[in-house]
Amino acid sequence: MTRADPPTGRSLALAGLAAGVLALHAGCSAPQAVDLVISGGTLIDGTGAPSRRADVAVAGGRIVAVGDLAGVAASRVIDATDLVVVPGFVDLHSHADLLVLAGRATQERLLGARIRQGVTTIVVGNCGLGMAPADEAAAGILAGVNGWMTPAGVSGGAMTVADYLARIERTGPVLNVGTLVAHGPVRVSAMGLASGEPDEGQLSAMRAAVEQGLSDGALGLSTGLIYPPGMYSTTDELVELAGIVSRHDGLFTAHVRGSSETLLPATRELVEIARRSGARVHHSHMEAVGRSFWGRIPEMIAIEDDARREGLRISHDVFPYTRAATMMTAIFPPWSLEGGVPALLGRLSRPDSRERIRREIAEHRPQWPPWVPGGWPHNLVGAVGWDGIAVSSVGPDGPAVAVGKSLAELAAPSGADPFDVVVELLLAERGQVGQLVGEISGSEDDLTPLVEILAHPSAAVVSDAEDYGRGMPHPAHAGAFARALRLQRERGAPRLEELVRRMTSYPAALVRLDGRGVIRPGAAADLVVLDPRRVADRASFDEPRLPPDGLPFVVINGEVVVQDGSYVGGSHGQVLRAPSRR
């Protein structure tokens, strides 16, 4: 999608072609051939409307006709008899920020499984952890912060949002990509990776960076309030920046300020940001972390339902798993993370600060407000224990034997303190260690809390997971959307048309991607053909790279990229920019 422009010659030609296809069925002469017809399938158009029998014609990367298209000349026909045709899935929560800067071969290898489950569009820049906008000093700090999500041979650097999007275009994305302005680079560029409130000059720089990023085509602003530097920001700072997002009609997203002890006040903070700024706000990967906090899920949802009844615009998304992926540095208290990864490693190397960190992890329980000196939004070890956190990745030359094991398991053979084991691992790997956190809104044998979040009509489905080419990625990168479809089939709710809406037109509308996530003439030809009786995820935490079953065809911008269940590749994606509000 590009900014709102007057009709081009190409768009007028497509309109003429669509008219010609429709004219064929009014008894007029045959039109020119289309590129692709998907025939004989049951159509679920992404709007939530009931399914119906319909064919779909594609030309020039766009859908040009929907209906009974028997006899339409086409360069290629896909027989979808006994199958269902849906729009391509829109993944609002991706961390492929550096993956989309990699060469085509790397993108195909690491994003192919994402595409095979029907994802045709991703939104990056989430949790405040993106690449842009960043100046030279910030880029150096971010290289350490984002090291865990950086594939081999790829680097970031100083760039504006416009630079970042142009770089993706030059590289050639394998699927459609839009970005949010990431609050982390904005704040680090203005005041370094430091706690405390910004002064007026620093806040002015942050406002200007957000304004420019949104004008450059970003879809909104993301914040990560359990990560540095978002954890250091006050509500007032966030309201100030959200006001700019509101004026651009973008989306303000938040990894909220904790999902355990601070879950409910963190949810109320998001509501406050919506009320004071006027922005549309989005609760990223809504969750309750730790078994003792699952019972707070109904109250969390009720807080946002009450706000919606008040007229506030609040949405959320969820990944359909009970473990989450993030960086191992997230287990440490905020003061220890100031200055970035090198500063953390320095503190872990000194006996006095190392012992202070050990004591705080063992004893500190978050309270509100968490951004004050000594505060902490989310003690992950306190929430799920050392046995609830596993190593998911290490550096290229790191100890592969550690991957897949919990921190308690790694410590058990020697009788060591798990804290010491993880500290030594981080020091050896220069901080570049990934983790999987368990007890996220349920467990492997109890999905009830998770399904309660997923069943809510304001929930979009997301993956929140990537394969960076090392260790054991979260299986959501290869299975999140297929898993949601399988859970729908097994549980019978919500109805299939509604679940498809929440994976297509609903997330597309949240970030104003007009013409994506729907099947109608003029929309982008991002399409998925699936077998509703067989579609299922196969990726697991033991074998996380297995592709799904039951999705024989995927089309991106009119090009078939999955054929008979096999990924055939190609750089057919587009960079998606928000329409200008100027």
C-alpha positions as CSV (number, residue, x, y, z in Angstrom):
1,M,0.0,0.0,0.0
2,T,1.2,3.5,-0.7
3,R,0.0,6.8,0.5
4,A,-3.5,7.9,-0.7
5,D,-3.0,9.0,-4.4
6,P,-5.3,9.8,-7.3
7,P,-6.0,6.8,-9.6
8,T,-2.9,5.8,-11.7
9,G,-2.8,4.3,-15.2
10,R,-2.3,0.9,-13.7
11,S,-5.2,1.2,-11.2
12,L,-7.5,2.4,-14.0
13,A,-6.4,-0.5,-16.2
14,L,-7.2,-3.0,-13.5
15,A,-10.6,-1.4,-13.0
16,G,-11.1,-1.8,-16.7
17,L,-10.0,-5.4,-16.5
18,A,-12.4,-6.1,-13.6
19,A,-15.2,-4.5,-15.6
20,G,-14.3,-6.8,-18.5
21,V,-14.4,-9.9,-16.4
22,L,-17.8,-8.9,-15.0
23,A,-19.0,-8.1,-18.5
24,L,-18.3,-11.7,-19.6
25,H,-21.1,-12.8,-17.2
26,A,-23.5,-10.2,-18.5
27,G,-23.3,-11.8,-22.0
28,C,-20.7,-9.4,-23.4
29,S,-17.6,-10.2,-25.3
30,A,-14.7,-12.0,-23.4
31,P,-12.2,-9.8,-21.6
32,Q,-8.4,-10.1,-21.8
33,A,-7.0,-13.1,-19.8
34,V,-6.3,-12.7,-16.1
35,D,-3.2,-14.0,-14.4
36,L,-4.8,-16.4,-12.0
37,V,-8.2,-17.9,-11.2
38,I,-8.9,-19.8,-8.0
39,S,-12.0,-21.8,-8.8
40,G,-14.4,-24.1,-7.0
41,G,-13.6,-23.1,-3.5
42,T,-15.6,-21.9,-0.5
43,L,-14.9,-18.2,0.0
44,I,-14.4,-16.6,3.4
45,D,-13.8,-13.0,2.5
46,G,-12.3,-11.8,5.8
47,T,-15.1,-9.5,6.9
48,G,-16.8,-12.0,9.1
49,A,-19.6,-12.6,6.5
50,P,-20.9,-16.1,6.0
51,S,-18.9,-18.3,3.7
52,R,-20.1,-18.8,0.1
53,R,-19.2,-20.6,-3.0
54,A,-17.1,-18.2,-5.3
55,D,-14.2,-18.0,-7.6
56,V,-11.5,-15.4,-7.4
57,A,-9.7,-13.8,-10.4
58,V,-6.3,-12.0,-10.1
59,A,-4.5,-9.7,-12.4
60,G,-1.6,-7.4,-11.9
61,G,-1.3,-8.3,-8.2
62,R,-4.9,-7.3,-7.5
63,I,-8.2,-9.2,-7.1
64,V,-10.3,-8.2,-10.2
65,A,-13.4,-10.3,-9.8
66,V,-15.2,-12.5,-7.3
67,G,-18.1,-14.8,-8.2
68,D,-19.0,-17.4,-10.7
69,L,-16.1,-17.1,-13.1
70,A,-16.5,-20.2,-15.2
71,G,-15.0,-19.6,-18.6
72,V,-12.8,-16.7,-17.7
73,A,-9.5,-17.1,-19.5
74,A,-6.5,-17.3,-17.1
75,S,-2.8,-18.0,-17.3
76,R,-3.1,-20.3,-14.3
77,V,-6.0,-22.0,-12.5
78,I,-6.0,-23.4,-9.0
79,D,-8.7,-25.9,-8.3
80,A,-9.9,-25.2,-4.8
81,T,-12.8,-27.7,-4.8
82,D,-13.5,-28.9,-1.2
83,L,-11.1,-26.2,0.1
84,V,-11.6,-22.8,1.6
85,V,-10.1,-19.5,0.2
86,V,-9.3,-16.8,2.7
87,P,-7.3,-13.6,2.7
88,G,-3.6,-13.7,3.5
89,F,-3.1,-13.5,7.3
90,V,-1.8,-10.2,8.8
91,D,0.6,-10.7,11.7
92,L,0.5,-7.6,13.8
93,H,3.3,-8.7,16.1
94,S,6.5,-9.7,14.4
95,H,10.1,-9.2,15.5
96,A,11.6,-9.8,12.0
97,D,13.0,-6.2,12.0
98,L,16.5,-7.3,11.0
99,L,15.4,-10.5,9.1
100,V,13.7,-8.3,6.4
101,L,17.1,-6.6,5.9
102,A,18.7,-9.9,5.0
103,G,19.3,-11.2,1.5
104,R,16.7,-13.2,-0.3
105,A,18.1,-16.6,0.5
106,T,18.2,-15.9,4.2
107,Q,14.7,-14.4,4.2
108,E,13.4,-17.5,2.4
109,R,15.1,-19.9,4.8
110,L,14.0,-18.1,8.0
111,L,10.6,-16.7,6.9
112,G,9.5,-19.5,4.7
113,A,7.7,-21.4,7.5
114,R,5.9,-18.2,8.4
115,I,4.6,-17.9,4.8
116,R,3.7,-21.6,4.7
117,Q,1.2,-21.0,7.5
118,G,-0.5,-18.3,5.4
119,V,1.1,-15.1,6.7
120,T,1.4,-12.7,3.9
121,T,1.9,-9.4,5.9
122,I,3.9,-8.7,9.0
123,V,4.2,-5.6,11.2
124,V,7.6,-5.1,12.8
125,G,8.9,-2.5,15.3
126,N,7.0,-4.1,18.2
127,C,7.6,-3.8,21.9
128,G,9.7,-0.7,21.4
129,L,12.5,-2.9,20.2
130,G,12.7,-1.9,16.5
131,M,15.5,-0.3,14.4
132,A,14.3,3.2,13.7
133,P,14.5,6.0,14.1
134,A,18.0,5.9,15.6
135,D,21.1,8.2,15.5
136,E,24.7,6.9,15.5
137,A,25.0,6.7,19.2
138,A,21.7,5.0,19.6
139,A,22.5,2.5,16.9
140,G,25.5,1.3,18.8
141,I,23.5,0.7,21.9
142,L,20.7,-1.0,20.0
143,A,23.1,-3.4,18.4
144,G,23.6,-5.0,21.8
145,V,19.9,-4.7,22.9
146,N,18.7,-6.3,19.6
147,G,21.6,-8.8,19.3
148,W,19.3,-11.7,20.2
149,M,17.1,-11.0,17.2
150,T,19.8,-10.3,14.7
151,P,20.5,-13.1,12.1
152,A,24.1,-13.7,11.1
153,G,25.5,-11.3,8.6
154,V,22.9,-8.5,9.2
155,S,23.4,-5.2,10.9
156,G,21.3,-2.2,11.7
157,G,22.9,1.2,12.0
158,A,21.7,4.8,12.1
159,M,18.5,5.4,10.1
160,T,15.2,7.2,9.9
161,V,12.0,5.3,9.4
162,A,12.1,6.4,5.8
163,D,15.6,5.0,5.5
164,Y,14.6,1.7,7.1
165,L,11.6,1.2,4.7
166,A,13.7,2.1,1.7
167,R,16.4,-0.4,2.8
168,I,13.7,-3.1,3.0
169,E,12.6,-2.2,-0.5
170,R,16.1,-2.4,-1.9
171,T,16.6,-5.8,-0.2
172,G,13.4,-7.2,-1.6
173,P,11.0,-8.5,1.0
174,V,9.6,-12.0,0.6
175,L,6.3,-10.9,2.2
176,N,4.6,-7.6,2.9
177,V,6.2,-5.5,5.7
178,G,5.0,-2.5,7.6
179,T,6.6,-1.0,10.7
180,L,5.7,0.9,13.8
181,V,7.9,3.6,15.2
182,A,9.8,1.9,18.0
183,H,9.9,3.9,21.3
184,G,13.2,2.4,22.3
185,P,15.3,4.0,19.5
186,V,13.4,7.2,19.9
187,R,14.2,7.5,23.6
188,V,17.8,6.2,23.3
189,S,18.5,8.7,20.5
190,A,17.2,11.5,22.7
191,M,18.7,10.6,26.1
192,G,20.7,7.4,25.9
193,L,19.7,4.2,27.7
194,A,19.1,6.0,31.0
195,S,16.4,6.0,33.6
196,G,14.6,9.2,34.7
197,E,12.3,11.6,33.0
198,P,13.4,13.5,29.9
199,D,14.0,17.2,30.2
200,E,12.2,19.5,27.8
201,G,14.8,19.4,25.2
202,Q,14.9,15.6,25.2
203,L,11.1,15.3,25.2
204,S,11.0,17.7,22.2
205,A,13.5,15.5,20.3
206,M,11.3,12.5,21.1
207,R,8.2,14.3,19.9
208,A,9.9,15.3,16.6
209,A,11.2,11.8,16.0
210,V,7.8,10.2,16.5
211,E,6.2,12.9,14.3
212,Q,8.7,12.3,11.5
213,G,8.5,8.5,11.7
214,L,4.7,8.6,11.3
215,S,5.0,11.1,8.4
216,D,7.5,8.7,6.9
217,G,4.8,6.0,6.7
218,A,5.0,4.2,10.1
219,L,1.7,2.6,11.2
220,G,1.9,3.8,14.8
221,L,4.2,3.8,17.8
222,S,5.1,0.7,19.9
223,T,6.3,0.7,23.5
224,G,7.9,-2.1,25.5
225,L,7.3,-1.2,29.2
226,I,9.1,-4.2,30.7
227,Y,12.2,-3.5,28.6
228,P,14.7,-0.7,28.7
229,P,14.2,2.2,28.0
230,G,10.4,1.9,28.0
231,M,10.5,0.7,31.6
232,Y,12.0,4.0,32.6
233,S,9.2,6.1,31.0
234,T,6.4,7.7,33.0
235,T,2.7,7.6,32.0
236,D,2.9,11.3,31.3
237,E,5.7,10.7,28.7
238,L,3.7,8.0,27.0
239,V,0.6,10.2,26.9
240,E,2.6,13.0,25.3
241,L,3.8,10.7,22.5
242,A,0.5,8.9,22.1
243,G,-1.1,12.3,21.4
244,I,1.0,12.6,18.2
245,V,-0.1,9.1,17.2
246,S,-3.7,10.1,17.7
247,R,-3.3,13.1,15.4
248,H,-1.9,10.7,12.7
249,D,-4.7,8.2,13.4
250,G,-2.0,5.6,14.0
251,L,-2.0,2.8,16.6
252,F,-0.3,3.1,20.0
253,T,0.8,-0.4,21.0
254,A,2.2,-1.5,24.4
255,H,3.8,-4.5,25.9
256,V,2.3,-3.4,29.1
257,R,4.1,-2.6,32.3
258,G,4.1,-6.2,33.7
259,S,1.9,-9.2,33.5
260,S,2.1,-10.6,37.0
261,E,1.9,-8.4,40.2
262,T,1.4,-5.2,38.1
263,L,-1.0,-6.7,35.5
264,L,-4.1,-4.8,36.6
265,P,-2.5,-1.4,37.1
266,A,-0.6,-1.8,33.9
267,T,-3.9,-2.5,32.1
268,R,-5.4,0.6,33.7
269,E,-2.4,2.6,32.6
270,L,-3.1,1.7,29.0
271,V,-6.7,2.8,29.4
272,E,-5.4,6.1,30.9
273,I,-3.2,6.6,27.9
274,A,-6.2,6.1,25.6
275,R,-8.4,8.5,27.6
276,R,-5.8,11.3,28.0
277,S,-4.3,11.1,24.5
278,G,-7.3,10.2,22.3
279,A,-5.2,7.6,20.6
280,R,-6.3,4.1,19.5
281,V,-4.4,1.8,21.9
282,H,-3.5,-1.8,21.6
283,H,-2.5,-4.3,24.3
284,S,0.2,-6.4,22.7
285,H,0.1,-10.2,23.4
286,M,-2.3,-9.9,26.3
287,E,-1.2,-12.4,28.9
288,A,-0.9,-13.3,32.6
289,V,2.5,-14.6,33.5
290,G,2.8,-17.1,36.3
291,R,0.2,-19.6,37.5
292,S,-0.8,-17.5,40.5
293,F,-1.8,-14.7,38.2
294,W,-4.0,-16.5,35.7
295,G,-7.0,-15.8,37.8
296,R,-6.7,-12.1,37.1
297,I,-7.4,-12.5,33.4
298,P,-11.2,-11.9,33.7
299,E,-10.6,-8.6,35.6
300,M,-8.0,-7.5,33.0
301,I,-10.4,-8.1,30.2
302,A,-13.2,-6.4,32.2
303,I,-11.1,-3.2,32.6
304,E,-10.7,-2.9,28.8
305,D,-14.4,-3.8,28.2
306,D,-15.5,-1.0,30.5
307,A,-13.2,1.4,28.7
308,R,-14.7,0.4,25.3
309,R,-18.2,1.0,26.7
310,E,-16.9,4.5,27.7
311,G,-16.1,5.0,24.0
312,L,-12.3,4.5,24.2
313,R,-10.7,2.5,21.3
314,I,-8.8,-0.4,22.8
315,S,-7.9,-3.7,21.1
316,H,-5.5,-6.6,21.9
317,D,-3.8,-9.5,20.3
318,V,-2.6,-12.9,21.6
319,F,-0.3,-15.7,20.5
320,P,-1.9,-19.1,21.0
321,Y,0.8,-20.7,23.2
322,T,1.6,-20.9,26.9
323,R,5.3,-20.1,26.5
324,A,6.9,-16.8,25.2
325,A,10.2,-15.9,23.6
326,T,12.3,-12.9,24.5
327,M,15.9,-12.0,25.4
328,M,17.6,-13.4,28.6
329,T,18.6,-10.0,29.8
330,A,14.9,-9.4,30.6
331,I,15.2,-11.3,33.9
332,F,17.4,-8.5,35.4
333,P,16.3,-5.4,37.4
334,P,16.0,-2.1,35.7
335,W,18.9,-0.3,37.3
336,S,21.3,-3.1,36.1
337,L,20.2,-2.5,32.5
338,E,21.0,1.2,32.3
339,G,23.7,1.9,29.7
340,G,22.9,-1.2,27.6
341,V,24.3,-4.8,27.5
342,P,28.0,-3.9,28.0
343,A,27.1,-2.0,31.2
344,L,25.0,-5.0,32.4
345,L,27.9,-7.4,31.8
346,G,30.2,-5.1,33.7
347,R,27.9,-5.1,36.7
348,L,27.6,-8.9,36.5
349,S,31.4,-9.1,36.5
350,R,31.7,-7.2,39.8
351,P,31.1,-9.1,43.0
352,D,29.2,-6.3,44.8
353,S,26.7,-5.5,42.0
354,R,26.4,-9.2,41.1
355,E,25.3,-10.0,44.6
356,R,22.8,-7.1,44.7
357,I,21.3,-8.4,41.4
358,R,21.1,-11.9,42.8
359,R,19.3,-10.7,46.0
360,E,16.8,-8.5,44.1
361,I,15.8,-11.3,41.7
362,A,15.2,-13.6,44.7
363,E,13.4,-11.0,46.9
364,H,11.9,-8.1,44.9
365,R,8.2,-8.2,44.0
366,P,7.0,-5.5,41.7
367,Q,4.8,-2.7,43.0
368,W,3.1,0.3,41.3
369,P,4.5,2.6,40.0
370,P,7.4,0.6,38.8
371,W,9.4,3.4,37.1
372,V,10.4,5.1,40.3
373,P,14.0,4.5,41.6
374,G,14.3,0.9,42.8
375,G,11.1,-0.1,41.0
376,W,10.7,-3.1,38.7
377,P,7.7,-3.8,36.4
378,H,8.1,-7.5,36.0
379,N,10.3,-10.0,37.8
380,L,10.1,-13.0,35.5
381,V,12.0,-15.4,37.7
382,G,9.7,-14.4,40.6
383,A,6.7,-15.1,38.4
384,V,7.6,-18.5,37.0
385,G,10.8,-19.7,38.8
386,W,14.1,-20.8,37.5
387,D,12.5,-24.0,36.1
388,G,10.0,-21.9,34.1
389,I,12.7,-20.2,32.0
390,A,14.7,-22.1,29.3
391,V,17.5,-21.2,27.0
392,S,16.3,-20.9,23.5
393,S,19.5,-19.6,21.7
394,V,23.1,-18.8,22.2
395,G,25.8,-17.2,20.0
396,P,27.2,-19.0,16.9
397,D,30.0,-20.6,19.0
398,G,28.1,-20.9,22.2
399,P,27.2,-24.1,24.1
400,A,24.5,-25.7,22.0
401,V,24.0,-28.2,24.9
402,A,22.4,-25.4,26.9
403,V,19.6,-24.8,24.3
404,G,16.3,-26.2,25.3
405,K,17.1,-26.7,29.0
406,S,15.6,-24.7,31.8
407,L,17.9,-22.7,34.0
408,A,17.2,-25.1,36.9
409,E,18.1,-28.1,34.7
410,L,21.4,-26.4,33.7
411,A,22.3,-25.9,37.4
412,A,21.2,-29.3,38.7
413,P,24.2,-31.4,37.7
414,S,26.7,-29.2,39.6
415,G,24.4,-28.1,42.4
416,A,25.1,-24.5,41.4
417,D,22.7,-21.6,41.9
418,P,20.8,-21.1,38.6
419,F,21.5,-17.4,38.9
420,D,25.3,-18.1,38.7
421,V,24.7,-20.5,35.7
422,V,22.8,-17.9,33.7
423,V,25.2,-15.1,34.6
424,E,28.2,-17.1,33.4
425,L,26.4,-18.0,30.2
426,L,25.6,-14.4,29.6
427,L,29.1,-13.3,30.2
428,A,30.5,-15.9,27.9
429,E,28.0,-15.0,25.2
430,R,28.3,-11.3,25.6
431,G,24.7,-11.1,26.5
432,Q,23.3,-12.7,23.3
433,V,21.1,-15.4,24.8
434,G,17.5,-16.0,24.1
435,Q,14.9,-17.5,26.4
436,L,11.5,-19.2,26.5
437,V,9.3,-18.2,29.5
438,G,6.6,-20.7,30.6
439,E,3.2,-20.3,32.4
440,I,2.0,-17.7,30.0
441,S,-1.8,-17.6,30.5
442,G,-1.9,-21.4,31.0
443,S,0.1,-24.5,30.6
444,E,0.5,-27.3,28.1
445,D,-2.2,-29.2,29.9
446,D,-4.5,-26.3,30.7
447,L,-5.3,-23.9,27.9
448,T,-8.4,-22.5,29.5
449,P,-6.9,-19.1,30.5
450,L,-5.3,-18.7,27.1
451,V,-8.6,-19.5,25.3
452,E,-10.4,-16.9,27.4
453,I,-8.2,-14.2,26.0
454,L,-8.3,-15.6,22.4
455,A,-12.1,-15.9,22.4
456,H,-12.7,-12.3,23.1
457,P,-14.0,-10.4,20.0
458,S,-11.3,-7.7,20.3
459,A,-8.5,-10.3,20.0
460,A,-6.3,-10.6,16.9
461,V,-4.0,-13.6,16.4
462,V,-0.3,-13.0,16.3
463,S,2.9,-15.0,16.3
464,D,5.4,-12.9,18.4
465,A,8.1,-15.3,17.3
466,E,10.9,-15.6,14.7
467,D,13.5,-18.0,13.5
468,Y,16.9,-16.2,13.6
469,G,18.8,-19.2,12.3
470,R,20.2,-20.4,15.6
471,G,19.1,-22.4,18.6
472,M,15.5,-23.4,19.0
473,P,13.0,-20.8,17.8
474,H,9.5,-20.5,19.3
475,P,7.2,-22.8,17.3
476,A,4.8,-19.9,16.7
477,H,7.1,-18.7,13.9
478,A,5.9,-21.8,11.9
479,G,2.6,-22.6,13.5
480,A,0.7,-19.7,15.3
481,F,-2.0,-19.2,12.7
482,A,-2.4,-22.9,11.8
483,R,-2.6,-23.6,15.5
484,A,-5.4,-21.0,16.0
485,L,-7.3,-22.7,13.1
486,R,-6.8,-26.1,14.7
487,L,-8.0,-24.9,18.1
488,Q,-11.1,-23.5,16.4
489,R,-11.8,-26.8,14.7
490,E,-11.4,-28.7,17.9
491,R,-13.4,-26.4,20.1
492,G,-15.9,-25.1,17.6
493,A,-15.6,-21.5,18.6
494,P,-15.5,-18.8,17.4
495,R,-17.0,-19.7,14.1
496,L,-14.5,-20.0,11.3
497,E,-15.5,-16.9,9.5
498,E,-15.0,-14.8,12.7
499,L,-11.6,-16.3,13.4
500,V,-10.5,-15.6,9.9
501,R,-11.7,-12.0,10.3
502,R,-9.5,-11.7,13.4
503,M,-6.5,-12.9,11.4
504,T,-7.1,-10.7,8.3
505,S,-9.3,-7.6,8.0
506,Y,-9.4,-6.8,11.7
507,P,-5.6,-6.5,12.2
508,A,-5.3,-4.8,8.8
509,A,-7.9,-2.2,9.9
510,L,-6.1,-1.6,13.2
511,V,-3.0,-0.3,11.3
512,R,-5.0,1.2,8.4
513,L,-3.8,-1.2,5.7
514,D,-6.6,-0.6,3.3
515,G,-7.1,-3.3,0.7
516,R,-5.3,-6.0,2.7
517,G,-7.0,-8.7,4.7
518,V,-10.2,-8.8,2.5
519,I,-11.2,-10.6,-0.7
520,R,-13.0,-8.1,-2.9
521,P,-12.3,-6.5,-6.3
522,G,-9.5,-4.0,-6.1
523,A,-7.9,-5.5,-3.0
524,A,-4.4,-6.8,-3.0
525,A,-4.2,-10.4,-4.1
526,D,-2.9,-11.9,-0.8
527,L,-4.7,-15.2,-0.7
528,V,-4.6,-18.5,1.2
529,V,-6.2,-21.8,0.2
530,L,-6.6,-24.2,3.1
531,D,-8.3,-27.4,4.0
532,P,-10.4,-26.7,7.1
533,R,-10.5,-30.4,8.0
534,R,-6.7,-30.8,8.0
535,V,-5.2,-27.5,8.8
536,A,-2.9,-27.8,11.8
537,D,0.4,-26.8,13.3
538,R,3.2,-29.4,13.5
539,A,5.9,-27.2,15.0
540,S,6.5,-28.0,18.7
541,F,9.0,-26.9,21.3
542,D,11.0,-30.0,20.6
543,E,10.8,-29.6,16.8
544,P,10.0,-25.9,16.3
545,R,10.8,-25.7,12.5
546,L,8.2,-28.1,11.2
547,P,5.8,-26.5,8.7
548,P,2.0,-26.8,9.1
549,D,-0.4,-29.1,7.3
550,G,-3.4,-28.3,5.3
551,L,-2.4,-25.1,3.6
552,P,-1.7,-26.1,0.0
553,F,-1.5,-22.6,-1.6
554,V,-0.4,-19.1,-0.6
555,V,-0.5,-16.1,-2.9
556,I,1.4,-12.8,-2.2
557,N,0.5,-9.8,-4.4
558,G,-0.8,-12.2,-7.1
559,E,2.3,-14.5,-7.1
560,V,1.9,-18.1,-6.0
561,V,4.6,-18.6,-3.3
562,V,3.3,-21.9,-1.7
563,Q,2.3,-24.6,-4.2
564,D,0.9,-27.9,-3.0
565,G,2.2,-27.2,0.4
566,S,5.8,-26.4,-0.6
567,Y,7.3,-23.0,-0.4
568,V,8.6,-21.9,-3.8
569,G,10.0,-18.5,-2.6
570,G,10.5,-15.2,-4.4
571,S,10.7,-11.6,-3.4
572,H,7.1,-10.7,-4.0
573,G,6.4,-8.7,-0.9
574,Q,5.8,-4.9,-0.7
575,V,6.7,-2.3,1.9
576,L,3.4,-1.0,3.3
577,R,3.2,2.6,4.4
578,A,0.4,4.4,6.3
579,P,-1.6,6.8,4.2
580,S,-0.6,10.4,4.9
581,R,-2.7,12.4,7.3
582,R,-1.2,15.7,6.2
